[in-house]
Amino acid sequence: MSNSESEQWAKFSKLGRTQYVLRYGVLGWGVPTAILFSLIDSYRFGWEGFLSQIVPALVIFPVGGIFFGRCMWRLLENKHVQATAAGTK
């Protein structure tokens, strides 16, 4: 793990898992993806259904963002543990 990755992990671990998932999973991935999905879908199939697209998308994609954020947290945590273990040998 490089020095910048180590600093990045220190920043993320200071946030804690819940705050990381909310910031990077729900707000960073789920909400923008919902908006982008709704815009693209409405552009392709007509703007009349935009509101009926965005409301469920703003529920479904942020829930997916919870899973995305938790997976990313786990990957970063495992990477940090492996780098720490390799550094102590």
Phi and psi restraints in degrees (range 20) as a CNS / XPLOR table:
assign (resid 1 and name C) (resid 2 and name N)
       (resid 2 and name CA) (resid 2 and name C) 1.0 -73.6 20.0 2
assign (resid 2 and name N) (resid 2 and name CA)
       (resid 2 and name C) (resid 3 and name N) 1.0 169.8 20.0 2
assign (resid 2 and name C) (resid 3 and name N)
       (resid 3 and name CA) (resid 3 and name C) 1.0 -63.5 20.0 2
assign (resid 3 and name N) (resid 3 and name CA)
       (resid 3 and name C) (resid 4 and name N) 1.0 -40.4 20.0 2
assign (resid 3 and name C) (resid 4 and name N)
       (resid 4 and name CA) (resid 4 and name C) 1.0 -67.6 20.0 2
assign (resid 4 and name N) (resid 4 and name CA)
       (resid 4 and name C) (resid 5 and name N) 1.0 -36.3 20.0 2
assign (resid 4 and name C) (resid 5 and name N)
       (resid 5 and name CA) (resid 5 and name C) 1.0 -66.8 20.0 2
assign (resid 5 and name N) (resid 5 and name CA)
       (resid 5 and name C) (resid 6 and name N) 1.0 -36.5 20.0 2
assign (resid 5 and name C) (resid 6 and name N)
       (resid 6 and name CA) (resid 6 and name C) 1.0 -65.7 20.0 2
assign (resid 6 and name N) (resid 6 and name CA)
       (resid 6 and name C) (resid 7 and name N) 1.0 -41.2 20.0 2
assign (resid 6 and name C) (resid 7 and name N)
       (resid 7 and name CA) (resid 7 and name C) 1.0 -66.0 20.0 2
assign (resid 7 and name N) (resid 7 and name CA)
       (resid 7 and name C) (resid 8 and name N) 1.0 -38.8 20.0 2
assign (resid 7 and name C) (resid 8 and name N)
       (resid 8 and name CA) (resid 8 and name C) 1.0 -64.2 20.0 2
assign (resid 8 and name N) (resid 8 and name CA)
       (resid 8 and name C) (resid 9 and name N) 1.0 -42.0 20.0 2
assign (resid 8 and name C) (resid 9 and name N)
       (resid 9 and name CA) (resid 9 and name C) 1.0 -64.6 20.0 2
assign (resid 9 and name N) (resid 9 and name CA)
       (resid 9 and name C) (resid 10 and name N) 1.0 -37.8 20.0 2
assign (resid 9 and name C) (resid 10 and name N)
       (resid 10 and name CA) (resid 10 and name C) 1.0 -60.8 20.0 2
assign (resid 10 and name N) (resid 10 and name CA)
       (resid 10 and name C) (resid 11 and name N) 1.0 -40.7 20.0 2
assign (resid 10 and name C) (resid 11 and name N)
       (resid 11 and name CA) (resid 11 and name C) 1.0 -65.4 20.0 2
assign (resid 11 and name N) (resid 11 and name CA)
       (resid 11 and name C) (resid 12 and name N) 1.0 -45.0 20.0 2
assign (resid 11 and name C) (resid 12 and name N)
       (resid 12 and name CA) (resid 12 and name C) 1.0 -66.9 20.0 2
assign (resid 12 and name N) (resid 12 and name CA)
       (resid 12 and name C) (resid 13 and name N) 1.0 -42.9 20.0 2
assign (resid 12 and name C) (resid 13 and name N)
       (resid 13 and name CA) (resid 13 and name C) 1.0 -68.0 20.0 2
assign (resid 13 and name N) (resid 13 and name CA)
       (resid 13 and name C) (resid 14 and name N) 1.0 -28.7 20.0 2
assign (resid 13 and name C) (resid 14 and name N)
       (resid 14 and name CA) (resid 14 and name C) 1.0 -66.9 20.0 2
assign (resid 14 and name N) (resid 14 and name CA)
       (resid 14 and name C) (resid 15 and name N) 1.0 -34.8 20.0 2
assign (resid 14 and name C) (resid 15 and name N)
       (resid 15 and name CA) (resid 15 and name C) 1.0 -63.9 20.0 2
assign (resid 15 and name N) (resid 15 and name CA)
       (resid 15 and name C) (resid 16 and name N) 1.0 -41.2 20.0 2
assign (resid 15 and name C) (resid 16 and name N)
       (resid 16 and name CA) (resid 16 and name C) 1.0 93.9 20.0 2
assign (resid 16 and name N) (resid 16 and name CA)
       (resid 16 and name C) (resid 17 and name N) 1.0 159.5 20.0 2
assign (resid 16 and name C) (resid 17 and name N)
       (resid 17 and name CA) (resid 17 and name C) 1.0 -63.0 20.0 2
assign (resid 17 and name N) (resid 17 and name CA)
       (resid 17 and name C) (resid 18 and name N) 1.0 -44.6 20.0 2
assign (resid 17 and name C) (resid 18 and name N)
       (resid 18 and name CA) (resid 18 and name C) 1.0 -63.0 20.0 2
assign (resid 18 and name N) (resid 18 and name CA)
       (resid 18 and name C) (resid 19 and name N) 1.0 -47.2 20.0 2
assign (resid 18 and name C) (resid 19 and name N)
       (resid 19 and name CA) (resid 19 and name C) 1.0 -65.6 20.0 2
assign (resid 19 and name N) (resid 19 and name CA)
       (resid 19 and name C) (resid 20 and name N) 1.0 -37.7 20.0 2
assign (resid 19 and name C) (resid 20 and name N)
       (resid 20 and name CA) (resid 20 and name C) 1.0 -61.8 20.0 2
assign (resid 20 and name N) (resid 20 and name CA)
       (resid 20 and name C) (resid 21 and name N) 1.0 -47.0 20.0 2
assign (resid 20 and name C) (resid 21 and name N)
       (resid 21 and name CA) (resid 21 and name C) 1.0 -62.6 20.0 2
assign (resid 21 and name N) (resid 21 and name CA)
       (resid 21 and name C) (resid 22 and name N) 1.0 -43.3 20.0 2
assign (resid 21 and name C) (resid 22 and name N)
       (resid 22 and name CA) (resid 22 and name C) 1.0 -65.3 20.0 2
assign (resid 22 and name N) (resid 22 and name CA)
       (resid 22 and name C) (resid 23 and name N) 1.0 -45.8 20.0 2
assign (resid 22 and name C) (resid 23 and name N)
       (resid 23 and name CA) (resid 23 and name C) 1.0 -70.3 20.0 2
assign (resid 23 and name N) (resid 23 and name CA)
       (resid 23 and name C) (resid 24 and name N) 1.0 -52.4 20.0 2
assign (resid 23 and name C) (resid 24 and name N)
       (resid 24 and name CA) (resid 24 and name C) 1.0 -93.1 20.0 2
assign (resid 24 and name N) (resid 24 and name CA)
       (resid 24 and name C) (resid 25 and name N) 1.0 -28.2 20.0 2
assign (resid 24 and name C) (resid 25 and name N)
       (resid 25 and name CA) (resid 25 and name C) 1.0 -86.8 20.0 2
assign (resid 25 and name N) (resid 25 and name CA)
       (resid 25 and name C) (resid 26 and name N) 1.0 -57.8 20.0 2
assign (resid 25 and name C) (resid 26 and name N)
       (resid 26 and name CA) (resid 26 and name C) 1.0 -77.1 20.0 2
assign (resid 26 and name N) (resid 26 and name CA)
       (resid 26 and name C) (resid 27 and name N) 1.0 -56.6 20.0 2
assign (resid 26 and name C) (resid 27 and name N)
       (resid 27 and name CA) (resid 27 and name C) 1.0 -79.0 20.0 2
assign (resid 27 and name N) (resid 27 and name CA)
       (resid 27 and name C) (resid 28 and name N) 1.0 -32.3 20.0 2
assign (resid 27 and name C) (resid 28 and name N)
       (resid 28 and name CA) (resid 28 and name C) 1.0 -86.0 20.0 2
assign (resid 28 and name N) (resid 28 and name CA)
       (resid 28 and name C) (resid 29 and name N) 1.0 -27.5 20.0 2
assign (resid 28 and name C) (resid 29 and name N)
       (resid 29 and name CA) (resid 29 and name C) 1.0 -118.1 20.0 2
assign (resid 29 and name N) (resid 29 and name CA)
       (resid 29 and name C) (resid 30 and name N) 1.0 -49.4 20.0 2
assign (resid 29 and name C) (resid 30 and name N)
       (resid 30 and name CA) (resid 30 and name C) 1.0 -65.4 20.0 2
assign (resid 30 and name N) (resid 30 and name CA)
       (resid 30 and name C) (resid 31 and name N) 1.0 -51.0 20.0 2
assign (resid 30 and name C) (resid 31 and name N)
       (resid 31 and name CA) (resid 31 and name C) 1.0 -68.2 20.0 2
assign (resid 31 and name N) (resid 31 and name CA)
       (resid 31 and name C) (resid 32 and name N) 1.0 -49.1 20.0 2
assign (resid 31 and name C) (resid 32 and name N)
       (resid 32 and name CA) (resid 32 and name C) 1.0 -61.3 20.0 2
assign (resid 32 and name N) (resid 32 and name CA)
       (resid 32 and name C) (resid 33 and name N) 1.0 -36.8 20.0 2
assign (resid 32 and name C) (resid 33 and name N)
       (resid 33 and name CA) (resid 33 and name C) 1.0 -66.5 20.0 2
assign (resid 33 and name N) (resid 33 and name CA)
       (resid 33 and name C) (resid 34 and name N) 1.0 -39.3 20.0 2
assign (resid 33 and name C) (resid 34 and name N)
       (resid 34 and name CA) (resid 34 and name C) 1.0 -62.3 20.0 2
assign (resid 34 and name N) (resid 34 and name CA)
       (resid 34 and name C) (resid 35 and name N) 1.0 -44.1 20.0 2
assign (resid 34 and name C) (resid 35 and name N)
       (resid 35 and name CA) (resid 35 and name C) 1.0 -66.3 20.0 2
assign (resid 35 and name N) (resid 35 and name CA)
       (resid 35 and name C) (resid 36 and name N) 1.0 -46.5 20.0 2
assign (resid 35 and name C) (resid 36 and name N)
       (resid 36 and name CA) (resid 36 and name C) 1.0 -62.4 20.0 2
assign (resid 36 and name N) (resid 36 and name CA)
       (resid 36 and name C) (resid 37 and name N) 1.0 -44.1 20.0 2
assign (resid 36 and name C) (resid 37 and name N)
       (resid 37 and name CA) (resid 37 and name C) 1.0 -58.6 20.0 2
assign (resid 37 and name N) (resid 37 and name CA)
       (resid 37 and name C) (resid 38 and name N) 1.0 -46.4 20.0 2
assign (resid 37 and name C) (resid 38 and name N)
       (resid 38 and name CA) (resid 38 and name C) 1.0 -65.8 20.0 2
assign (resid 38 and name N) (resid 38 and name CA)
       (resid 38 and name C) (resid 39 and name N) 1.0 -40.4 20.0 2
assign (resid 38 and name C) (resid 39 and name N)
       (resid 39 and name CA) (resid 39 and name C) 1.0 -63.8 20.0 2
assign (resid 39 and name N) (resid 39 and name CA)
       (resid 39 and name C) (resid 40 and name N) 1.0 -46.6 20.0 2
assign (resid 39 and name C) (resid 40 and name N)
       (resid 40 and name CA) (resid 40 and name C) 1.0 -64.8 20.0 2
assign (resid 40 and name N) (resid 40 and name CA)
       (resid 40 and name C) (resid 41 and name N) 1.0 -45.0 20.0 2
assign (resid 40 and name C) (resid 41 and name N)
       (resid 41 and name CA) (resid 41 and name C) 1.0 -63.9 20.0 2
assign (resid 41 and name N) (resid 41 and name CA)
       (resid 41 and name C) (resid 42 and name N) 1.0 -41.6 20.0 2
assign (resid 41 and name C) (resid 42 and name N)
       (resid 42 and name CA) (resid 42 and name C) 1.0 -68.9 20.0 2
assign (resid 42 and name N) (resid 42 and name CA)
       (resid 42 and name C) (resid 43 and name N) 1.0 -35.8 20.0 2
assign (resid 42 and name C) (resid 43 and name N)
       (resid 43 and name CA) (resid 43 and name C) 1.0 -63.4 20.0 2
assign (resid 43 and name N) (resid 43 and name CA)
       (resid 43 and name C) (resid 44 and name N) 1.0 -41.0 20.0 2
assign (resid 43 and name C) (resid 44 and name N)
       (resid 44 and name CA) (resid 44 and name C) 1.0 -73.7 20.0 2
assign (resid 44 and name N) (resid 44 and name CA)
       (resid 44 and name C) (resid 45 and name N) 1.0 -39.5 20.0 2
assign (resid 44 and name C) (resid 45 and name N)
       (resid 45 and name CA) (resid 45 and name C) 1.0 -113.6 20.0 2
assign (resid 45 and name N) (resid 45 and name CA)
       (resid 45 and name C) (resid 46 and name N) 1.0 0.7 20.0 2
assign (resid 45 and name C) (resid 46 and name N)
       (resid 46 and name CA) (resid 46 and name C) 1.0 114.0 20.0 2
assign (resid 46 and name N) (resid 46 and name CA)
       (resid 46 and name C) (resid 47 and name N) 1.0 142.5 20.0 2
assign (resid 46 and name C) (resid 47 and name N)
       (resid 47 and name CA) (resid 47 and name C) 1.0 -79.5 20.0 2
assign (resid 47 and name N) (resid 47 and name CA)
       (resid 47 and name C) (resid 48 and name N) 1.0 -8.8 20.0 2
assign (resid 47 and name C) (resid 48 and name N)
       (resid 48 and name CA) (resid 48 and name C) 1.0 -62.7 20.0 2
assign (resid 48 and name N) (resid 48 and name CA)
       (resid 48 and name C) (resid 49 and name N) 1.0 -32.0 20.0 2
assign (resid 48 and name C) (resid 49 and name N)
       (resid 49 and name CA) (resid 49 and name C) 1.0 -95.4 20.0 2
assign (resid 49 and name N) (resid 49 and name CA)
       (resid 49 and name C) (resid 50 and name N) 1.0 15.3 20.0 2
assign (resid 49 and name C) (resid 50 and name N)
       (resid 50 and name CA) (resid 50 and name C) 1.0 -60.2 20.0 2
assign (resid 50 and name N) (resid 50 and name CA)
       (resid 50 and name C) (resid 51 and name N) 1.0 -48.2 20.0 2
assign (resid 50 and name C) (resid 51 and name N)
       (resid 51 and name CA) (resid 51 and name C) 1.0 -66.0 20.0 2
assign (resid 51 and name N) (resid 51 and name CA)
       (resid 51 and name C) (resid 52 and name N) 1.0 -35.7 20.0 2
assign (resid 51 and name C) (resid 52 and name N)
       (resid 52 and name CA) (resid 52 and name C) 1.0 -74.2 20.0 2
assign (resid 52 and name N) (resid 52 and name CA)
       (resid 52 and name C) (resid 53 and name N) 1.0 -14.4 20.0 2
assign (resid 52 and name C) (resid 53 and name N)
       (resid 53 and name CA) (resid 53 and name C) 1.0 -88.2 20.0 2
assign (resid 53 and name N) (resid 53 and name CA)
       (resid 53 and name C) (resid 54 and name N) 1.0 -44.2 20.0 2
assign (resid 53 and name C) (resid 54 and name N)
       (resid 54 and name CA) (resid 54 and name C) 1.0 -74.1 20.0 2
assign (resid 54 and name N) (resid 54 and name CA)
       (resid 54 and name C) (resid 55 and name N) 1.0 -32.8 20.0 2
assign (resid 54 and name C) (resid 55 and name N)
       (resid 55 and name CA) (resid 55 and name C) 1.0 -62.0 20.0 2
assign (resid 55 and name N) (resid 55 and name CA)
       (resid 55 and name C) (resid 56 and name N) 1.0 -54.3 20.0 2
assign (resid 55 and name C) (resid 56 and name N)
       (resid 56 and name CA) (resid 56 and name C) 1.0 -67.5 20.0 2
assign (resid 56 and name N) (resid 56 and name CA)
       (resid 56 and name C) (resid 57 and name N) 1.0 -31.0 20.0 2
assign (resid 56 and name C) (resid 57 and name N)
       (resid 57 and name CA) (resid 57 and name C) 1.0 -64.5 20.0 2
assign (resid 57 and name N) (resid 57 and name CA)
       (resid 57 and name C) (resid 58 and name N) 1.0 -36.1 20.0 2
assign (resid 57 and name C) (resid 58 and name N)
       (resid 58 and name CA) (resid 58 and name C) 1.0 -73.2 20.0 2
assign (resid 58 and name N) (resid 58 and name CA)
       (resid 58 and name C) (resid 59 and name N) 1.0 -5.8 20.0 2
assign (resid 58 and name C) (resid 59 and name N)
       (resid 59 and name CA) (resid 59 and name C) 1.0 -100.6 20.0 2
assign (resid 59 and name N) (resid 59 and name CA)
       (resid 59 and name C) (resid 60 and name N) 1.0 -48.2 20.0 2
assign (resid 59 and name C) (resid 60 and name N)
       (resid 60 and name CA) (resid 60 and name C) 1.0 -69.9 20.0 2
assign (resid 60 and name N) (resid 60 and name CA)
       (resid 60 and name C) (resid 61 and name N) 1.0 -48.6 20.0 2
assign (resid 60 and name C) (resid 61 and name N)
       (resid 61 and name CA) (resid 61 and name C) 1.0 -66.9 20.0 2
assign (resid 61 and name N) (resid 61 and name CA)
       (resid 61 and name C) (resid 62 and name N) 1.0 -40.8 20.0 2
assign (resid 61 and name C) (resid 62 and name N)
       (resid 62 and name CA) (resid 62 and name C) 1.0 -63.1 20.0 2
assign (resid 62 and name N) (resid 62 and name CA)
       (resid 62 and name C) (resid 63 and name N) 1.0 -32.5 20.0 2
assign (resid 62 and name C) (resid 63 and name N)
       (resid 63 and name CA) (resid 63 and name C) 1.0 -64.5 20.0 2
assign (resid 63 and name N) (resid 63 and name CA)
       (resid 63 and name C) (resid 64 and name N) 1.0 -41.8 20.0 2
assign (resid 63 and name C) (resid 64 and name N)
       (resid 64 and name CA) (resid 64 and name C) 1.0 -62.0 20.0 2
assign (resid 64 and name N) (resid 64 and name CA)
       (resid 64 and name C) (resid 65 and name N) 1.0 -33.0 20.0 2
assign (resid 64 and name C) (resid 65 and name N)
       (resid 65 and name CA) (resid 65 and name C) 1.0 -64.4 20.0 2
assign (resid 65 and name N) (resid 65 and name CA)
       (resid 65 and name C) (resid 66 and name N) 1.0 -29.6 20.0 2
assign (resid 65 and name C) (resid 66 and name N)
       (resid 66 and name CA) (resid 66 and name C) 1.0 -63.3 20.0 2
assign (resid 66 and name N) (resid 66 and name CA)
       (resid 66 and name C) (resid 67 and name N) 1.0 -47.2 20.0 2
assign (resid 66 and name C) (resid 67 and name N)
       (resid 67 and name CA) (resid 67 and name C) 1.0 -65.9 20.0 2
assign (resid 67 and name N) (resid 67 and name CA)
       (resid 67 and name C) (resid 68 and name N) 1.0 -41.2 20.0 2
assign (resid 67 and name C) (resid 68 and name N)
       (resid 68 and name CA) (resid 68 and name C) 1.0 -60.6 20.0 2
assign (resid 68 and name N) (resid 68 and name CA)
       (resid 68 and name C) (resid 69 and name N) 1.0 -47.7 20.0 2
assign (resid 68 and name C) (resid 69 and name N)
       (resid 69 and name CA) (resid 69 and name C) 1.0 -63.2 20.0 2
assign (resid 69 and name N) (resid 69 and name CA)
       (resid 69 and name C) (resid 70 and name N) 1.0 -40.4 20.0 2
assign (resid 69 and name C) (resid 70 and name N)
       (resid 70 and name CA) (resid 70 and name C) 1.0 -66.9 20.0 2
assign (resid 70 and name N) (resid 70 and name CA)
       (resid 70 and name C) (resid 71 and name N) 1.0 -39.5 20.0 2
assign (resid 70 and name C) (resid 71 and name N)
       (resid 71 and name CA) (resid 71 and name C) 1.0 -64.8 20.0 2
assign (resid 71 and name N) (resid 71 and name CA)
       (resid 71 and name C) (resid 72 and name N) 1.0 -42.7 20.0 2
assign (resid 71 and name C) (resid 72 and name N)
       (resid 72 and name CA) (resid 72 and name C) 1.0 -65.2 20.0 2
assign (resid 72 and name N) (resid 72 and name CA)
       (resid 72 and name C) (resid 73 and name N) 1.0 -39.8 20.0 2
assign (resid 72 and name C) (resid 73 and name N)
       (resid 73 and name CA) (resid 73 and name C) 1.0 -59.5 20.0 2
assign (resid 73 and name N) (resid 73 and name CA)
       (resid 73 and name C) (resid 74 and name N) 1.0 -47.0 20.0 2
assign (resid 73 and name C) (resid 74 and name N)
       (resid 74 and name CA) (resid 74 and name C) 1.0 -62.7 20.0 2
assign (resid 74 and name N) (resid 74 and name CA)
       (resid 74 and name C) (resid 75 and name N) 1.0 -41.9 20.0 2
assign (resid 74 and name C) (resid 75 and name N)
       (resid 75 and name CA) (resid 75 and name C) 1.0 -63.3 20.0 2
assign (resid 75 and name N) (resid 75 and name CA)
       (resid 75 and name C) (resid 76 and name N) 1.0 -45.3 20.0 2
assign (resid 75 and name C) (resid 76 and name N)
       (resid 76 and name CA) (resid 76 and name C) 1.0 -65.2 20.0 2
assign (resid 76 and name N) (resid 76 and name CA)
       (resid 76 and name C) (resid 77 and name N) 1.0 -40.0 20.0 2
assign (resid 76 and name C) (resid 77 and name N)
       (resid 77 and name CA) (resid 77 and name C) 1.0 -64.4 20.0 2
assign (resid 77 and name N) (resid 77 and name CA)
       (resid 77 and name C) (resid 78 and name N) 1.0 -44.6 20.0 2
assign (resid 77 and name C) (resid 78 and name N)
       (resid 78 and name CA) (resid 78 and name C) 1.0 -64.2 20.0 2
assign (resid 78 and name N) (resid 78 and name CA)
       (resid 78 and name C) (resid 79 and name N) 1.0 -38.8 20.0 2
assign (resid 78 and name C) (resid 79 and name N)
       (resid 79 and name CA) (resid 79 and name C) 1.0 -63.0 20.0 2
assign (resid 79 and name N) (resid 79 and name CA)
       (resid 79 and name C) (resid 80 and name N) 1.0 -41.0 20.0 2
assign (resid 79 and name C) (resid 80 and name N)
       (resid 80 and name CA) (resid 80 and name C) 1.0 -66.1 20.0 2
assign (resid 80 and name N) (resid 80 and name CA)
       (resid 80 and name C) (resid 81 and name N) 1.0 -43.5 20.0 2
assign (resid 80 and name C) (resid 81 and name N)
       (resid 81 and name CA) (resid 81 and name C) 1.0 -62.2 20.0 2
assign (resid 81 and name N) (resid 81 and name CA)
       (resid 81 and name C) (resid 82 and name N) 1.0 -43.8 20.0 2
assign (resid 81 and name C) (resid 82 and name N)
       (resid 82 and name CA) (resid 82 and name C) 1.0 -64.6 20.0 2
assign (resid 82 and name N) (resid 82 and name CA)
       (resid 82 and name C) (resid 83 and name N) 1.0 -40.7 20.0 2
assign (resid 82 and name C) (resid 83 and name N)
       (resid 83 and name CA) (resid 83 and name C) 1.0 -67.4 20.0 2
assign (resid 83 and name N) (resid 83 and name CA)
       (resid 83 and name C) (resid 84 and name N) 1.0 -37.4 20.0 2
assign (resid 83 and name C) (resid 84 and name N)
       (resid 84 and name CA) (resid 84 and name C) 1.0 -67.1 20.0 2
assign (resid 84 and name N) (resid 84 and name CA)
       (resid 84 and name C) (resid 85 and name N) 1.0 -42.4 20.0 2
assign (resid 84 and name C) (resid 85 and name N)
       (resid 85 and name CA) (resid 85 and name C) 1.0 -65.3 20.0 2
assign (resid 85 and name N) (resid 85 and name CA)
       (resid 85 and name C) (resid 86 and name N) 1.0 -39.1 20.0 2
assign (resid 85 and name C) (resid 86 and name N)
       (resid 86 and name CA) (resid 86 and name C) 1.0 -69.1 20.0 2
assign (resid 86 and name N) (resid 86 and name CA)
       (resid 86 and name C) (resid 87 and name N) 1.0 -32.7 20.0 2
assign (resid 86 and name C) (resid 87 and name N)
       (resid 87 and name CA) (resid 87 and name C) 1.0 -74.1 20.0 2
assign (resid 87 and name N) (resid 87 and name CA)
       (resid 87 and name C) (resid 88 and name N) 1.0 -23.8 20.0 2
assign (resid 87 and name C) (resid 88 and name N)
       (resid 88 and name CA) (resid 88 and name C) 1.0 -89.6 20.0 2
assign (resid 88 and name N) (resid 88 and name CA)
       (resid 88 and name C) (resid 89 and name N) 1.0 -10.1 20.0 2
